[in-house]
């Protein structure tokens, strides 16, 4: 629960909901070059990076990085929020350890916790501003 509490995305979530999340998250590890998210694939899980770095990019522009992700970053949430195919590839740059959170649980906490909605919005606004 300590790792979850440190995440900006979850800092306003109640202790009870954080406890619920700890019961459903799964720790996973990805090797360098391995895909966390496949472009255009349906996905119903969110990844929260605990260690390592990942790269977000588009297959038709392999030399262009949309963003780099490090510990504390959340990826995969767009496909979970709108039930659409993944909009980018996310691959591990080095060994990456993540918490994998099922989409249903992610959406459930958002339904109960306005603080999490604010956290997701803050992250999306940051991305939009940095894309200029």
C-alpha positions in Angstrom: 0.0 0.0 0.0 3.0 2.3 0.6 4.0 2.2 -3.1 0.4 3.1 -4.1 0.1 6.0 -1.7 3.3 7.6 -3.1 1.7 7.9 -6.6 0.4 11.3 -7.5 -2.5 9.6 -9.3 -3.6 7.9 -6.0 -2.6 10.5 -3.4 -6.2 11.6 -2.6 -7.7 8.0 -2.6 -9.1 6.8 0.7 -7.2 4.2 2.7 -10.1 1.8 2.2 -9.9 2.0 -1.6 -6.1 1.8 -1.5 -6.5 -1.4 0.5 -9.0 -2.7 -2.1 -6.4 -2.0 -4.8 -3.6 -3.8 -3.1 -5.8 -6.9 -3.2 -6.2 -6.8 -7.0 -2.9 -5.4 -8.3 -0.4 -7.8 -9.7 3.3 -7.1 -9.7 4.8 -7.9 -13.1 8.3 -7.5 -14.7 9.1 -6.7 -18.3 12.4 -7.2 -20.0 14.1 -4.6 -22.2 12.2 -4.3 -25.5 9.1 -6.1 -24.2 5.7 -4.5 -24.8 3.6 -3.4 -21.9 0.9 -2.1 -24.3 0.5 -3.1 -28.0 -0.7 -0.4 -30.4 -4.3 -0.9 -31.6 -4.9 -3.8 -29.3 -7.7 -3.8 -26.8 -6.5 -3.5 -23.3 -8.2 -3.6 -19.9 -5.4 -3.0 -17.5 -3.4 0.0 -16.3 0.3 -0.2 -15.5 1.9 1.8 -12.7 5.7 1.8 -13.1 7.6 0.9 -9.9 11.1 0.8 -11.4 12.8 1.0 -14.7 11.8 3.1 -17.7 9.4 2.7 -20.6 9.0 4.5 -23.9 5.6 5.5 -25.5 5.7 5.6 -29.3 3.7 5.0 -32.5 4.7 2.1 -34.8 4.4 4.4 -37.9 6.9 6.8 -36.3 9.4 4.5 -34.5 12.1 7.1 -34.2 9.8 9.6 -32.4 9.2 9.2 -28.7 5.8 10.5 -27.5 7.0 10.4 -23.9 9.4 8.6 -21.6 8.0 7.0 -18.4 9.7 6.3 -15.1 8.8 5.2 -11.7 5.4 6.6 -10.6 4.1 6.9 -14.1 0.8 5.4 -15.1 0.3 4.0 -18.7 -2.6 2.2 -20.4 -5.3 4.2 -18.7 -6.7 5.7 -21.9 -7.8 2.3 -23.3 -9.4 1.6 -19.9 -11.2 4.9 -19.7 -12.9 4.8 -23.1 -12.8 1.0 -24.0 -11.0 1.8 -27.3 -7.9 0.1 -28.7 -4.6 1.3 -27.3 -3.4 4.5 -28.9 0.4 3.9 -28.7 3.0 1.2 -28.1 4.6 1.2 -24.7 7.8 -0.8 -24.4 10.3 -1.4 -21.7 13.6 0.5 -22.2 15.3 -1.4 -19.4 14.0 -3.9 -16.9 10.6 -2.6 -15.8 8.7 -3.6 -12.7 5.0 -2.5 -12.7 1.8 -2.9 -10.7 -0.9 -4.2 -13.1 -4.4 -3.0 -12.2 -7.5 -4.4 -13.8 -9.5 -1.8 -15.7 -12.7 -2.7 -13.8 -11.1 -1.9 -10.5 -9.4 1.2 -11.8 -12.8 2.5 -13.0 -14.5 1.4 -9.8 -12.2 3.5 -7.7 -12.6 6.5 -10.0 -16.4 6.1 -9.5 -16.0 6.4 -5.8 -13.0 8.7 -5.4 -13.1 12.2 -7.0 -9.5 12.6 -5.9 -8.5 9.8 -8.3 -10.4 11.5 -11.1 -8.4 14.7 -10.3 -5.2 12.7 -10.4 -6.0 11.3 -13.8 -7.0 14.7 -15.1 -3.7 16.3 -13.8 -1.7 13.6 -15.6 -3.6 14.0 -18.9 -3.3 17.8 -18.7 0.5 17.4 -18.2 0.7 15.3 -21.3 -1.3 17.7 -23.4 0.9 20.6 -22.3 4.1 18.8 -23.0 2.9 17.8 -26.4 3.0 21.4 -27.7 
